[in-house]
Amino acid sequence: FKIDELFAKILTSILNYENNFKVVAFPNPNNGRIILEINGASPGPIKIDIYSLGGQLVYNEQFEMNGKVITRIVDISDNAAGIYQIVVRSGELVWNDKIAIK
């Protein structure tokens, strides 16, 4: 391998790996119970943080990835109706989205 070819193969592998990291949060809107399906995370800890639009951390959880797909039910129904930011981290991979509580 030439250095350029090797670098291109490594970069392509990294991009393909990162593109496989997907999180689905549903239903949206919801009543405060959110189902998260996490797929393609890197081995090791997964961290879930949920913030109010004012930036206040209202939920956090960390657990180990033990399969290709993980389903988590998050309950933030004690919080007021509104829009919340969900951030899921897996190593260097980060996914975020907004979800509405009605």
C-alpha positions as CSV (number, residue, x, y, z in Angstrom):
1,F,0.0,0.0,0.0
2,K,1.1,3.5,-0.7
3,I,0.6,5.9,2.2
4,D,-2.2,7.8,0.4
5,E,-4.1,4.6,-0.4
6,L,-3.7,3.4,3.2
7,F,-4.9,6.8,4.5
8,A,-7.9,6.8,2.2
9,K,-8.9,3.2,3.3
10,I,-8.6,4.2,7.0
11,L,-10.6,7.4,6.4
12,T,-13.3,5.6,4.5
13,S,-13.6,2.9,7.3
14,I,-13.9,5.7,9.9
15,L,-16.6,7.5,7.9
16,N,-18.5,4.3,7.3
17,Y,-18.3,3.4,11.0
18,E,-19.5,6.9,12.0
19,N,-22.4,6.8,9.4
20,N,-23.6,3.6,11.1
21,F,-24.2,5.4,14.4
22,K,-27.9,6.1,14.5
23,V,-30.4,6.9,17.2
24,V,-34.1,7.1,16.9
25,A,-36.2,8.9,19.5
26,F,-39.9,8.3,19.5
27,P,-42.7,9.1,19.9
28,N,-42.4,12.7,19.2
29,P,-44.2,14.5,20.6
30,N,-44.7,12.4,23.8
31,N,-45.9,12.4,27.4
32,G,-42.4,12.4,28.9
33,R,-41.6,8.7,28.2
34,I,-39.1,8.5,25.3
35,I,-38.0,5.4,23.6
36,L,-34.4,5.5,22.3
37,E,-33.1,3.0,19.8
38,I,-29.3,3.2,19.6
39,N,-27.6,1.4,16.7
40,G,-24.0,1.2,15.6
41,A,-22.4,2.7,18.7
42,S,-18.8,2.0,19.4
43,P,-18.0,-0.6,22.1
44,G,-17.9,0.9,25.6
45,P,-19.9,3.4,27.5
46,I,-23.0,5.2,26.0
47,K,-24.0,8.5,27.6
48,I,-27.5,10.0,27.3
49,D,-28.1,13.6,28.4
50,I,-31.3,15.5,28.0
51,Y,-31.4,19.3,28.4
52,S,-34.2,21.9,28.6
53,L,-34.0,24.6,26.0
54,G,-32.7,26.8,28.8
55,G,-29.6,24.5,29.1
56,Q,-30.6,22.8,32.3
57,L,-29.6,19.1,32.5
58,V,-32.8,17.2,33.3
59,Y,-31.7,13.6,32.7
60,N,-28.4,11.8,32.4
61,E,-27.5,8.1,32.2
62,Q,-24.4,6.1,31.3
63,F,-24.3,2.4,30.5
64,E,-22.2,-0.1,28.6
65,M,-22.9,-1.0,25.0
66,N,-23.6,-4.8,25.0
67,G,-25.1,-5.4,21.6
68,K,-25.6,-4.0,18.1
69,V,-28.9,-2.4,19.0
70,I,-30.0,-1.1,22.4
71,T,-33.4,0.1,23.3
72,R,-33.8,2.4,26.3
73,I,-36.9,3.9,27.8
74,V,-36.2,7.3,29.3
75,D,-38.8,8.9,31.7
76,I,-38.7,12.7,32.1
77,S,-42.4,13.0,32.7
78,D,-41.8,15.0,35.9
79,N,-40.6,17.9,33.7
80,A,-42.8,20.6,32.2
81,A,-44.2,20.4,28.7
82,G,-41.9,21.9,26.1
83,I,-38.9,21.2,23.8
84,Y,-35.9,19.2,25.1
85,Q,-32.5,18.5,23.5
86,I,-31.3,14.9,23.6
87,V,-27.6,14.2,23.3
88,V,-26.3,10.6,22.9
89,R,-22.5,10.0,23.0
90,S,-20.6,6.9,22.1
91,G,-16.9,7.4,22.2
92,E,-16.2,10.3,19.8
93,L,-19.6,9.8,18.1
94,V,-22.4,12.3,19.0
95,W,-26.0,12.3,18.0
96,N,-28.5,15.0,19.1
97,D,-32.0,16.0,18.3
98,K,-35.0,17.8,19.8
99,I,-38.1,16.2,21.2
100,A,-41.4,17.7,22.5
101,I,-43.2,16.8,25.7
102,K,-46.9,17.7,25.5
